[in-house]
Amino acid sequence: MKAFEKSLSYKRMENPRIVPLAWFRSFVEEQDEIFASDPWIYGLGEANRKNVETLMQHSHEQGLIGRMTALEELFINTAT
């Protein structure tokens, strides 16, 4: 994960000649305004925690899962 985050993928996208779309740069700028600098945030930070908890709540209400589970029970801590 750390290697991916340090990869050149995002830096390559800054070059408008890499993507063959004339208005690509304006779409990237719009995306940055909406999602900040990373639209695909990893980990269980505040934003993702809320999203996963909301998904679990809807799944529980619809009977797809039997009980609500703490996220710490579902995911292993990889920060160490």
mmCIF file as gemmi writes it, N, C-alpha and C atoms, coordinates in Angstrom:
data_model
loop_
_atom_site.group_PDB
_atom_site.id
_atom_site.type_symbol
_atom_site.label_atom_id
_atom_site.label_alt_id
_atom_site.label_comp_id
_atom_site.label_asym_id
_atom_site.label_entity_id
_atom_site.label_seq_id
_atom_site.pdbx_PDB_ins_code
_atom_site.Cartn_x
_atom_site.Cartn_y
_atom_site.Cartn_z
_atom_site.occupancy
_atom_site.B_iso_or_equiv
_atom_site.pdbx_formal_charge
_atom_site.auth_seq_id
_atom_site.auth_asym_id
_atom_site.pdbx_PDB_model_num
ATOM 1 N N . MET Axp A 1 ? 0.812 -1.178 0 1 0 ? 1 A 1
ATOM 2 C CA . MET Axp A 1 ? 0 0 0 1 0 ? 1 A 1
ATOM 3 C C . MET Axp A 1 ? 0.863 1.253 0 1 0 ? 1 A 1
ATOM 4 N N . LYS Axp A 2 ? 1.872 1.232 0.84 1 0 ? 2 A 1
ATOM 5 C CA . LYS Axp A 2 ? 2.755 2.389 0.919 1 0 ? 2 A 1
ATOM 6 C C . LYS Axp A 2 ? 3.466 2.609 -0.418 1 0 ? 2 A 1
ATOM 7 N N . ALA Axp A 3 ? 3.841 1.511 -1.076 1 0 ? 3 A 1
ATOM 8 C CA . ALA Axp A 3 ? 4.509 1.623 -2.377 1 0 ? 3 A 1
ATOM 9 C C . ALA Axp A 3 ? 3.568 2.227 -3.412 1 0 ? 3 A 1
ATOM 10 N N . PHE Axp A 4 ? 2.305 1.816 -3.399 1 0 ? 4 A 1
ATOM 11 C CA . PHE Axp A 4 ? 1.347 2.367 -4.359 1 0 ? 4 A 1
ATOM 12 C C . PHE Axp A 4 ? 1.17 3.856 -4.157 1 0 ? 4 A 1
ATOM 13 N N . GLU Axp A 5 ? 1.043 4.265 -2.893 1 0 ? 5 A 1
ATOM 14 C CA . GLU Axp A 5 ? 0.859 5.684 -2.605 1 0 ? 5 A 1
ATOM 15 C C . GLU Axp A 5 ? 2.056 6.511 -3.064 1 0 ? 5 A 1
ATOM 16 N N . LYS Axp A 6 ? 3.235 5.91 -3.067 1 0 ? 6 A 1
ATOM 17 C CA . LYS Axp A 6 ? 4.435 6.626 -3.5 1 0 ? 6 A 1
ATOM 18 C C . LYS Axp A 6 ? 4.697 6.468 -5.001 1 0 ? 6 A 1
ATOM 19 N N . SER Axp A 7 ? 3.867 5.696 -5.666 1 0 ? 7 A 1
ATOM 20 C CA . SER Axp A 7 ? 4.085 5.454 -7.092 1 0 ? 7 A 1
ATOM 21 C C . SER Axp A 7 ? 3.896 6.733 -7.907 1 0 ? 7 A 1
ATOM 22 N N . LEU Axp A 8 ? 4.233 6.641 -9.151 1 0 ? 8 A 1
ATOM 23 C CA . LEU Axp A 8 ? 4.153 7.804 -10.03 1 0 ? 8 A 1
ATOM 24 C C . LEU Axp A 8 ? 2.805 7.923 -10.733 1 0 ? 8 A 1
ATOM 25 N N . SER Axp A 9 ? 1.845 7.111 -10.383 1 0 ? 9 A 1
ATOM 26 C CA . SER Axp A 9 ? 0.554 7.111 -11.069 1 0 ? 9 A 1
ATOM 27 C C . SER Axp A 9 ? -0.103 8.477 -11.099 1 0 ? 9 A 1
ATOM 28 N N . TYR Axp A 10 ? -0.235 9.105 -9.946 1 0 ? 10 A 1
ATOM 29 C CA . TYR Axp A 10 ? -0.885 10.413 -9.898 1 0 ? 10 A 1
ATOM 30 C C . TYR Axp A 10 ? -0.034 11.472 -10.591 1 0 ? 10 A 1
ATOM 31 N N . LYS Axp A 11 ? 1.27 11.376 -10.439 1 0 ? 11 A 1
ATOM 32 C CA . LYS Axp A 11 ? 2.144 12.356 -11.08 1 0 ? 11 A 1
ATOM 33 C C . LYS Axp A 11 ? 2.06 12.255 -12.603 1 0 ? 11 A 1
ATOM 34 N N . ARG Axp A 12 ? 1.917 11.049 -13.137 1 0 ? 12 A 1
ATOM 35 C CA . ARG Axp A 12 ? 1.792 10.88 -14.579 1 0 ? 12 A 1
ATOM 36 C C . ARG Axp A 12 ? 0.529 11.545 -15.092 1 0 ? 12 A 1
ATOM 37 N N . MET Axp A 13 ? -0.544 11.498 -14.305 1 0 ? 13 A 1
ATOM 38 C CA . MET Axp A 13 ? -1.815 12.053 -14.748 1 0 ? 13 A 1
ATOM 39 C C . MET Axp A 13 ? -1.758 13.58 -14.836 1 0 ? 13 A 1
ATOM 40 N N . GLU Axp A 14 ? -0.777 14.193 -14.199 1 0 ? 14 A 1
ATOM 41 C CA . GLU Axp A 14 ? -0.644 15.648 -14.274 1 0 ? 14 A 1
ATOM 42 C C . GLU Axp A 14 ? -0.19 16.1 -15.659 1 0 ? 14 A 1
ATOM 43 N N . ASN Axp A 15 ? 0.375 15.185 -16.415 1 0 ? 15 A 1
ATOM 44 C CA . ASN Axp A 15 ? 0.809 15.495 -17.773 1 0 ? 15 A 1
ATOM 45 C C . ASN Axp A 15 ? -0.386 15.328 -18.716 1 0 ? 15 A 1
ATOM 46 N N . PRO Axp A 16 ? -0.892 16.402 -19.318 1 0 ? 16 A 1
ATOM 47 C CA . PRO Axp A 16 ? -2.09 16.307 -20.161 1 0 ? 16 A 1
ATOM 48 C C . PRO Axp A 16 ? -1.877 15.472 -21.424 1 0 ? 16 A 1
ATOM 49 N N . ARG Axp A 17 ? -0.648 15.181 -21.787 1 0 ? 17 A 1
ATOM 50 C CA . ARG Axp A 17 ? -0.396 14.388 -22.987 1 0 ? 17 A 1
ATOM 51 C C . ARG Axp A 17 ? -0.488 12.888 -22.729 1 0 ? 17 A 1
ATOM 52 N N . ILE Axp A 18 ? -0.543 12.488 -21.473 1 0 ? 18 A 1
ATOM 53 C CA . ILE Axp A 18 ? -0.652 11.066 -21.13 1 0 ? 18 A 1
ATOM 54 C C . ILE Axp A 18 ? -2.05 10.553 -21.462 1 0 ? 18 A 1
ATOM 55 N N . VAL Axp A 19 ? -3.064 11.341 -21.176 1 0 ? 19 A 1
ATOM 56 C CA . VAL Axp A 19 ? -4.454 10.946 -21.395 1 0 ? 19 A 1
ATOM 57 C C . VAL Axp A 19 ? -4.953 11.63 -22.67 1 0 ? 19 A 1
ATOM 58 N N . PRO Axp A 20 ? -5.47 10.857 -23.62 1 0 ? 20 A 1
ATOM 59 C CA . PRO Axp A 20 ? -5.871 11.438 -24.906 1 0 ? 20 A 1
ATOM 60 C C . PRO Axp A 20 ? -7.244 12.116 -24.9 1 0 ? 20 A 1
ATOM 61 N N . LEU Axp A 21 ? -7.507 12.915 -23.882 1 0 ? 21 A 1
ATOM 62 C CA . LEU Axp A 21 ? -8.763 13.642 -23.808 1 0 ? 21 A 1
ATOM 63 C C . LEU Axp A 21 ? -8.453 15.137 -23.758 1 0 ? 21 A 1
ATOM 64 N N . ALA Axp A 22 ? -9.079 15.887 -24.618 1 0 ? 22 A 1
ATOM 65 C CA . ALA Axp A 22 ? -8.782 17.318 -24.716 1 0 ? 22 A 1
ATOM 66 C C . ALA Axp A 22 ? -9.089 18.086 -23.43 1 0 ? 22 A 1
ATOM 67 N N . TRP Axp A 23 ? -10.147 17.719 -22.728 1 0 ? 23 A 1
ATOM 68 C CA . TRP Axp A 23 ? -10.556 18.459 -21.53 1 0 ? 23 A 1
ATOM 69 C C . TRP Axp A 23 ? -10.201 17.727 -20.252 1 0 ? 23 A 1
ATOM 70 N N . PHE Axp A 24 ? -9.288 16.823 -20.322 1 0 ? 24 A 1
ATOM 71 C CA . PHE Axp A 24 ? -8.925 16.017 -19.162 1 0 ? 24 A 1
ATOM 72 C C . PHE Axp A 24 ? -8.515 16.88 -17.964 1 0 ? 24 A 1
ATOM 73 N N . ARG Axp A 25 ? -7.674 17.863 -18.18 1 0 ? 25 A 1
ATOM 74 C CA . ARG Axp A 25 ? -7.155 18.693 -17.094 1 0 ? 25 A 1
ATOM 75 C C . ARG Axp A 25 ? -8.285 19.378 -16.324 1 0 ? 25 A 1
ATOM 76 N N . SER Axp A 26 ? -9.3 19.874 -17.035 1 0 ? 26 A 1
ATOM 77 C CA . SER Axp A 26 ? -10.41 20.543 -16.343 1 0 ? 26 A 1
ATOM 78 C C . SER Axp A 26 ? -11.191 19.554 -15.479 1 0 ? 26 A 1
ATOM 79 N N . PHE Axp A 27 ? -11.301 18.297 -15.931 1 0 ? 27 A 1
ATOM 80 C CA . PHE Axp A 27 ? -11.985 17.285 -15.119 1 0 ? 27 A 1
ATOM 81 C C . PHE Axp A 27 ? -11.178 16.937 -13.874 1 0 ? 27 A 1
ATOM 82 N N . VAL Axp A 28 ? -9.873 16.87 -14.015 1 0 ? 28 A 1
ATOM 83 C CA . VAL Axp A 28 ? -9.02 16.591 -12.862 1 0 ? 28 A 1
ATOM 84 C C . VAL Axp A 28 ? -9.128 17.736 -11.849 1 0 ? 28 A 1
ATOM 85 N N . GLU Axp A 29 ? -9.134 18.963 -12.333 1 0 ? 29 A 1
ATOM 86 C CA . GLU Axp A 29 ? -9.258 20.111 -11.428 1 0 ? 29 A 1
ATOM 87 C C . GLU Axp A 29 ? -10.601 20.113 -10.717 1 0 ? 29 A 1
ATOM 88 N N . GLU Axp A 30 ? -11.661 19.777 -11.446 1 0 ? 30 A 1
ATOM 89 C CA . GLU Axp A 30 ? -12.989 19.7 -10.815 1 0 ? 30 A 1
ATOM 90 C C . GLU Axp A 30 ? -13.012 18.599 -9.755 1 0 ? 30 A 1
ATOM 91 N N . GLN Axp A 31 ? -12.421 17.456 -10.074 1 0 ? 31 A 1
ATOM 92 C CA . GLN Axp A 31 ? -12.347 16.352 -9.117 1 0 ? 31 A 1
ATOM 93 C C . GLN Axp A 31 ? -11.584 16.78 -7.872 1 0 ? 31 A 1
ATOM 94 N N . ASP Axp A 32 ? -10.478 17.495 -8.045 1 0 ? 32 A 1
ATOM 95 C CA . ASP Axp A 32 ? -9.69 17.965 -6.907 1 0 ? 32 A 1
ATOM 96 C C . ASP Axp A 32 ? -10.49 18.912 -6.029 1 0 ? 32 A 1
ATOM 97 N N . GLU Axp A 33 ? -11.326 19.757 -6.631 1 0 ? 33 A 1
ATOM 98 C CA . GLU Axp A 33 ? -12.163 20.67 -5.849 1 0 ? 33 A 1
ATOM 99 C C . GLU Axp A 33 ? -13.164 19.909 -4.989 1 0 ? 33 A 1
ATOM 100 N N . ILE Axp A 34 ? -13.702 18.826 -5.528 1 0 ? 34 A 1
ATOM 101 C CA . ILE Axp A 34 ? -14.731 18.064 -4.819 1 0 ? 34 A 1
ATOM 102 C C . ILE Axp A 34 ? -14.126 17.135 -3.776 1 0 ? 34 A 1
ATOM 103 N N . PHE Axp A 35 ? -13.077 16.4 -4.171 1 0 ? 35 A 1
ATOM 104 C CA . PHE Axp A 35 ? -12.531 15.348 -3.321 1 0 ? 35 A 1
ATOM 105 C C . PHE Axp A 35 ? -11.191 15.69 -2.679 1 0 ? 35 A 1
ATOM 106 N N . ALA Axp A 36 ? -10.729 16.892 -2.819 1 0 ? 36 A 1
ATOM 107 C CA . ALA Axp A 36 ? -9.382 17.286 -2.374 1 0 ? 36 A 1
ATOM 108 C C . ALA Axp A 36 ? -8.363 16.581 -3.255 1 0 ? 36 A 1
ATOM 109 N N . SER Axp A 37 ? -7.208 16.319 -2.741 1 0 ? 37 A 1
ATOM 110 C CA . SER Axp A 37 ? -6.15 15.793 -3.599 1 0 ? 37 A 1
ATOM 111 C C . SER Axp A 37 ? -6.214 14.288 -3.804 1 0 ? 37 A 1
ATOM 112 N N . ASP Axp A 38 ? -7.022 13.555 -3.04 1 0 ? 38 A 1
ATOM 113 C CA . ASP Axp A 38 ? -7.07 12.098 -3.17 1 0 ? 38 A 1
ATOM 114 C C . ASP Axp A 38 ? -8.513 11.597 -3.152 1 0 ? 38 A 1
ATOM 115 N N . PRO Axp A 39 ? -9.077 11.288 -4.327 1 0 ? 39 A 1
ATOM 116 C CA . PRO Axp A 39 ? -10.459 10.808 -4.358 1 0 ? 39 A 1
ATOM 117 C C . PRO Axp A 39 ? -10.605 9.364 -3.888 1 0 ? 39 A 1
ATOM 118 N N . TRP Axp A 40 ? -9.522 8.639 -3.76 1 0 ? 40 A 1
ATOM 119 C CA . TRP Axp A 40 ? -9.558 7.228 -3.375 1 0 ? 40 A 1
ATOM 120 C C . TRP Axp A 40 ? -8.8 7.043 -2.063 1 0 ? 40 A 1
ATOM 121 N N . ILE Axp A 41 ? -9.307 7.663 -1.027 1 0 ? 41 A 1
ATOM 122 C CA . ILE Axp A 41 ? -8.64 7.628 0.275 1 0 ? 41 A 1
ATOM 123 C C . ILE Axp A 41 ? -8.645 6.2 0.824 1 0 ? 41 A 1
ATOM 124 N N . TYR Axp A 42 ? -7.498 5.758 1.311 1 0 ? 42 A 1
ATOM 125 C CA . TYR Axp A 42 ? -7.363 4.422 1.881 1 0 ? 42 A 1
ATOM 126 C C . TYR Axp A 42 ? -7.455 4.477 3.39 1 0 ? 42 A 1
ATOM 127 N N . GLY Axp A 43 ? -7.688 3.335 3.979 1 0 ? 43 A 1
ATOM 128 C CA . GLY Axp A 43 ? -7.7 3.217 5.423 1 0 ? 43 A 1
ATOM 129 C C . GLY Axp A 43 ? -9.055 3.56 6.027 1 0 ? 43 A 1
ATOM 130 N N . LEU Axp A 44 ? -9.104 3.517 7.337 1 0 ? 44 A 1
ATOM 131 C CA . LEU Axp A 44 ? -10.346 3.795 8.057 1 0 ? 44 A 1
ATOM 132 C C . LEU Axp A 44 ? -10.266 5.146 8.751 1 0 ? 44 A 1
ATOM 133 N N . GLY Axp A 45 ? -9.906 6.145 7.99 1 0 ? 45 A 1
ATOM 134 C CA . GLY Axp A 45 ? -9.935 7.507 8.513 1 0 ? 45 A 1
ATOM 135 C C . GLY Axp A 45 ? -11.368 7.951 8.693 1 0 ? 45 A 1
ATOM 136 N N . GLU Axp A 46 ? -11.545 9.175 9.08 1 0 ? 46 A 1
ATOM 137 C CA . GLU Axp A 46 ? -12.88 9.704 9.388 1 0 ? 46 A 1
ATOM 138 C C . GLU Axp A 46 ? -13.862 9.551 8.227 1 0 ? 46 A 1
ATOM 139 N N . ALA Axp A 47 ? -13.443 9.92 7.011 1 0 ? 47 A 1
ATOM 140 C CA . ALA Axp A 47 ? -14.349 9.854 5.855 1 0 ? 47 A 1
ATOM 141 C C . ALA Axp A 47 ? -14.742 8.411 5.53 1 0 ? 47 A 1
ATOM 142 N N . ASN Axp A 48 ? -13.768 7.517 5.473 1 0 ? 48 A 1
ATOM 143 C CA . ASN Axp A 48 ? -14.077 6.13 5.138 1 0 ? 48 A 1
ATOM 144 C C . ASN Axp A 48 ? -14.829 5.423 6.248 1 0 ? 48 A 1
ATOM 145 N N . ARG Axp A 49 ? -14.502 5.751 7.471 1 0 ? 49 A 1
ATOM 146 C CA . ARG Axp A 49 ? -15.208 5.136 8.602 1 0 ? 49 A 1
ATOM 147 C C . ARG Axp A 49 ? -16.707 5.443 8.511 1 0 ? 49 A 1
ATOM 148 N N . LYS Axp A 50 ? -17.037 6.695 8.238 1 0 ? 50 A 1
ATOM 149 C CA . LYS Axp A 50 ? -18.44 7.078 8.121 1 0 ? 50 A 1
ATOM 150 C C . LYS Axp A 50 ? -19.111 6.338 6.965 1 0 ? 50 A 1
ATOM 151 N N . ASN Axp A 51 ? -18.418 6.223 5.836 1 0 ? 51 A 1
ATOM 152 C CA . ASN Axp A 51 ? -18.988 5.531 4.677 1 0 ? 51 A 1
ATOM 153 C C . ASN Axp A 51 ? -19.252 4.059 4.964 1 0 ? 51 A 1
ATOM 154 N N . VAL Axp A 52 ? -18.277 3.385 5.577 1 0 ? 52 A 1
ATOM 155 C CA . VAL Axp A 52 ? -18.442 1.958 5.874 1 0 ? 52 A 1
ATOM 156 C C . VAL Axp A 52 ? -19.536 1.756 6.921 1 0 ? 52 A 1
ATOM 157 N N . GLU Axp A 53 ? -19.575 2.607 7.933 1 0 ? 53 A 1
ATOM 158 C CA . GLU Axp A 53 ? -20.622 2.487 8.951 1 0 ? 53 A 1
ATOM 159 C C . GLU Axp A 53 ? -22.007 2.712 8.352 1 0 ? 53 A 1
ATOM 160 N N . THR Axp A 54 ? -22.125 3.665 7.429 1 0 ? 54 A 1
ATOM 161 C CA . THR Axp A 54 ? -23.412 3.91 6.759 1 0 ? 54 A 1
ATOM 162 C C . THR Axp A 54 ? -23.808 2.698 5.922 1 0 ? 54 A 1
ATOM 163 N N . LEU Axp A 55 ? -22.863 2.137 5.195 1 0 ? 55 A 1
ATOM 164 C CA . LEU Axp A 55 ? -23.13 0.932 4.405 1 0 ? 55 A 1
ATOM 165 C C . LEU Axp A 55 ? -23.578 -0.217 5.3 1 0 ? 55 A 1
ATOM 166 N N . MET Axp A 56 ? -22.912 -0.383 6.42 1 0 ? 56 A 1
ATOM 167 C CA . MET Axp A 56 ? -23.302 -1.448 7.353 1 0 ? 56 A 1
ATOM 168 C C . MET Axp A 56 ? -24.696 -1.2 7.925 1 0 ? 56 A 1
ATOM 169 N N . GLN Axp A 57 ? -25.009 0.052 8.243 1 0 ? 57 A 1
ATOM 170 C CA . GLN Axp A 57 ? -26.331 0.377 8.78 1 0 ? 57 A 1
ATOM 171 C C . GLN Axp A 57 ? -27.425 0.024 7.779 1 0 ? 57 A 1
ATOM 172 N N . HIS Axp A 58 ? -27.239 0.422 6.523 1 0 ? 58 A 1
ATOM 173 C CA . HIS Axp A 58 ? -28.231 0.093 5.489 1 0 ? 58 A 1
ATOM 174 C C . HIS Axp A 58 ? -28.341 -1.416 5.295 1 0 ? 58 A 1
ATOM 175 N N . SER Axp A 59 ? -27.209 -2.1 5.31 1 0 ? 59 A 1
ATOM 176 C CA . SER Axp A 59 ? -27.219 -3.557 5.151 1 0 ? 59 A 1
ATOM 177 C C . SER Axp A 59 ? -27.963 -4.219 6.305 1 0 ? 59 A 1
ATOM 178 N N . HIS Axp A 60 ? -27.765 -3.714 7.515 1 0 ? 60 A 1
ATOM 179 C CA . HIS Axp A 60 ? -28.461 -4.259 8.683 1 0 ? 60 A 1
ATOM 180 C C . HIS Axp A 60 ? -29.968 -3.999 8.584 1 0 ? 60 A 1
ATOM 181 N N . GLU Axp A 61 ? -30.34 -2.775 8.21 1 0 ? 61 A 1
ATOM 182 C CA . GLU Axp A 61 ? -31.76 -2.432 8.089 1 0 ? 61 A 1
ATOM 183 C C . GLU Axp A 61 ? -32.462 -3.288 7.034 1 0 ? 61 A 1
ATOM 184 N N . GLN Axp A 62 ? -31.751 -3.674 5.995 1 0 ? 62 A 1
ATOM 185 C CA . GLN Axp A 62 ? -32.337 -4.464 4.91 1 0 ? 62 A 1
ATOM 186 C C . GLN Axp A 62 ? -32.212 -5.963 5.15 1 0 ? 62 A 1
ATOM 187 N N . GLY Axp A 63 ? -31.662 -6.336 6.296 1 0 ? 63 A 1
ATOM 188 C CA . GLY Axp A 63 ? -31.56 -7.741 6.644 1 0 ? 63 A 1
ATOM 189 C C . GLY Axp A 63 ? -30.417 -8.478 5.956 1 0 ? 63 A 1
ATOM 190 N N . LEU Axp A 64 ? -29.476 -7.759 5.397 1 0 ? 64 A 1
ATOM 191 C CA . LEU Axp A 64 ? -28.358 -8.408 4.715 1 0 ? 64 A 1
ATOM 192 C C . LEU Axp A 64 ? -27.29 -8.877 5.695 1 0 ? 64 A 1
ATOM 193 N N . ILE Axp A 65 ? -27.197 -8.204 6.846 1 0 ? 65 A 1
ATOM 194 C CA . ILE Axp A 65 ? -26.296 -8.648 7.905 1 0 ? 65 A 1
ATOM 195 C C . ILE Axp A 65 ? -27.106 -8.734 9.189 1 0 ? 65 A 1
ATOM 196 N N . GLY Axp A 66 ? -26.749 -9.68 10.027 1 0 ? 66 A 1
ATOM 197 C CA . GLY Axp A 66 ? -27.529 -9.951 11.227 1 0 ? 66 A 1
ATOM 198 C C . GLY Axp A 66 ? -27.331 -8.967 12.357 1 0 ? 66 A 1
ATOM 199 N N . ARG Axp A 67 ? -26.144 -8.407 12.456 1 0 ? 67 A 1
ATOM 200 C CA . ARG Axp A 67 ? -25.877 -7.468 13.551 1 0 ? 67 A 1
ATOM 201 C C . ARG Axp A 67 ? -24.859 -6.434 13.112 1 0 ? 67 A 1
ATOM 202 N N . MET Axp A 68 ? -24.879 -5.31 13.794 1 0 ? 68 A 1
ATOM 203 C CA . MET Axp A 68 ? -23.887 -4.278 13.561 1 0 ? 68 A 1
ATOM 204 C C . MET Axp A 68 ? -22.593 -4.726 14.245 1 0 ? 68 A 1
ATOM 205 N N . THR Axp A 69 ? -21.498 -4.522 13.578 1 0 ? 69 A 1
ATOM 206 C CA . THR Axp A 69 ? -20.199 -4.931 14.091 1 0 ? 69 A 1
ATOM 207 C C . THR Axp A 69 ? -19.273 -3.723 14.115 1 0 ? 69 A 1
ATOM 208 N N . ALA Axp A 70 ? -18.484 -3.612 15.147 1 0 ? 70 A 1
ATOM 209 C CA . ALA Axp A 70 ? -17.504 -2.527 15.209 1 0 ? 70 A 1
ATOM 210 C C . ALA Axp A 70 ? -16.477 -2.729 14.099 1 0 ? 70 A 1
ATOM 211 N N . LEU Axp A 71 ? -16.067 -1.639 13.484 1 0 ? 71 A 1
ATOM 212 C CA . LEU Axp A 71 ? -15.107 -1.754 12.385 1 0 ? 71 A 1
ATOM 213 C C . LEU Axp A 71 ? -13.802 -2.385 12.832 1 0 ? 71 A 1
ATOM 214 N N . GLU Axp A 72 ? -13.429 -2.19 14.074 1 0 ? 72 A 1
ATOM 215 C CA . GLU Axp A 72 ? -12.204 -2.794 14.591 1 0 ? 72 A 1
ATOM 216 C C . GLU Axp A 72 ? -12.286 -4.316 14.591 1 0 ? 72 A 1
ATOM 217 N N . GLU Axp A 73 ? -13.499 -4.876 14.631 1 0 ? 73 A 1
ATOM 218 C CA . GLU Axp A 73 ? -13.67 -6.328 14.547 1 0 ? 73 A 1
ATOM 219 C C . GLU Axp A 73 ? -13.545 -6.83 13.11 1 0 ? 73 A 1
ATOM 220 N N . LEU Axp A 74 ? -13.828 -5.954 12.154 1 0 ? 74 A 1
ATOM 221 C CA . LEU Axp A 74 ? -13.82 -6.363 10.749 1 0 ? 74 A 1
ATOM 222 C C . LEU Axp A 74 ? -12.459 -6.228 10.085 1 0 ? 74 A 1
ATOM 223 N N . PHE Axp A 75 ? -11.669 -5.241 10.512 1 0 ? 75 A 1
ATOM 224 C CA . PHE Axp A 75 ? -10.411 -4.944 9.849 1 0 ? 75 A 1
ATOM 225 C C . PHE Axp A 75 ? -9.248 -5.024 10.828 1 0 ? 75 A 1
ATOM 226 N N . ILE Axp A 76 ? -8.153 -5.535 10.35 1 0 ? 76 A 1
ATOM 227 C CA . ILE Axp A 76 ? -6.939 -5.596 11.162 1 0 ? 76 A 1
ATOM 228 C C . ILE Axp A 76 ? -6.211 -4.261 11.069 1 0 ? 76 A 1
ATOM 229 N N . ASN Axp A 77 ? -5.592 -3.844 12.137 1 0 ? 77 A 1
ATOM 230 C CA . ASN Axp A 77 ? -4.839 -2.585 12.151 1 0 ? 77 A 1
ATOM 231 C C . ASN Axp A 77 ? -3.499 -2.817 11.458 1 0 ? 77 A 1
ATOM 232 N N . THR Axp A 78 ? -3.317 -2.182 10.31 1 0 ? 78 A 1
ATOM 233 C CA . THR Axp A 78 ? -2.076 -2.341 9.543 1 0 ? 78 A 1
ATOM 234 C C . THR Axp A 78 ? -1.161 -1.128 9.684 1 0 ? 78 A 1
ATOM 235 N N . ALA Axp A 79 ? -1.497 -0.211 10.57 1 0 ? 79 A 1
ATOM 236 C CA . ALA Axp A 79 ? -0.706 1.018 10.723 1 0 ? 79 A 1
ATOM 237 C C . ALA Axp A 79 ? 0.637 0.744 11.394 1 0 ? 79 A 1
ATOM 238 N N . THR Axp A 80 ? 0.776 -0.368 12.043 1 0 ? 80 A 1
ATOM 239 C CA . THR Axp A 80 ? 2.045 -0.655 12.745 1 0 ? 80 A 1
ATOM 240 C C . THR Axp A 80 ? 3.007 -1.408 11.885 1 0 ? 80 A 1
